[in-house]
């Protein structure tokens, strides 16, 4: 089924049902479609020169309208993480080469392409008339999601209408979503978890409720919000769920409406998962696995009876019709799926990312257990998973090396009880330089989840006999200091 078909049908069948809630603001399906039609009419009138539109809005009602309106004029949406530093935002914009940038309010000072700015609050909203959203070619690019890149700069994962629709339809069916669902939406739109909130849930006529970001700092307030809003489905990262298990006051805050919790993006420490399962005995939990390039390619319905504190949970079975292979020599998981990316978008063009037989090499080491389930054993390369985000250490190293005081550096992941991993750095400073002088440039140059949680200075990096950096020695030094 085309990406927007089910959503359009819901708007016709249940126009008065509530589609979106953000704080005190809410839109029915009819109102949402009206706003989408109006903005798409505006975009059509502007005649954007290139079929790519950057969305410079935080997740919420306005950003949702922008996403669907962009798709409605057969363009692809490119969501920004507005918490990123300006130089990274401008890099993504310049790399994406968009025809338009949708934001809200006056054009920000940091933007290097102010002529592309379109204020969603001041857009000339023409009457929608009988306009309908375009039905795109399934292979057309629907979204470009920028992730941390191994070259030291972000890279865009280009996802087709086919890829988004395949996942959206699979998730709606697998998790039996209905118009009665109330969805807690926390994933920012540049994060692939948001595809579930935007397309799986709205295609089913559910109500998507945008959770206030401030609640992530107060798990007891977060669970109170879940209770007050009668949330039934929640898709998020294990680090937040672990925080809720430990400090969410679930013993005194019952969640009778919550029936399904999905998690992805990082390893869920089994002891914390056991605690959460005990606190929410009627909730069905699912472990979803897959890099942005494949969205979800494996899933495992949590079997409470098999949970053992000292054993990691499986990533489970093939999802979304994926064909999975394990490389016999390396143990690397290879994925062939309708979810797979179309390629990497870099420097204004699409580059290949799949093998000749259309497999994506994940870089993750896996095995099959006795039950025929896939089990995850970590990265084959240096990539980290931090709070659900994929982080390339080389991108952090590039920022560190841009500091005049730094002669050399190395970044690795260190264990973290709540998020699985945190980046940490070892630097070699130039003569006379002080460690504290590089802290501010790092904070300005990296988003929060990529900032090293620990930095130590050494006279020189340790090396193995083959001349390569000794990362095990670095891990020991970082854990010791």
Secondary structure, DSSP 4 states (H G I P E B T S, - for coil): --TTHHHHHHHHH-TTSEEEEETTEEEEHHHHHHHHHHHHHHHHHHT-SSSEEEE-S-SSHHHHHHHHHHHHTT-EEEE--TTS-HHHHHHHHHHHT-SEEEESSSPPTT-S-GGGEEETTT------TT-------TTSEEEEEEE--TTSS-EEEEEEHHHHHHHHHHHHHHTT--TT-EEEE-S-TTSTTHHIIIIIIGGGTPEEEE--GGGGG-HHHHHHHHHHTT--EEEE-HHHHHHHHHHS-TTTS--TT--EEEE-SS---HHHHHHHHHHTTT-EEEEEE--TTTS--EEEE--GGG--TTSPPP-BEE-TT-EEEE-TTT-EEEEE-TTS-SEEEETTEEE--S-TTS-EEEEEEEEE-TTS-EEEEEESSS-EEETTEEE-HHHHHHHHHTSTTEEEEEEEEEEETTTEEEEEEEEEEPTT--GGGGHHHHHHHS-GGGS-SEEEE-SS--B-TTSSB-HHHHHHHHHH-
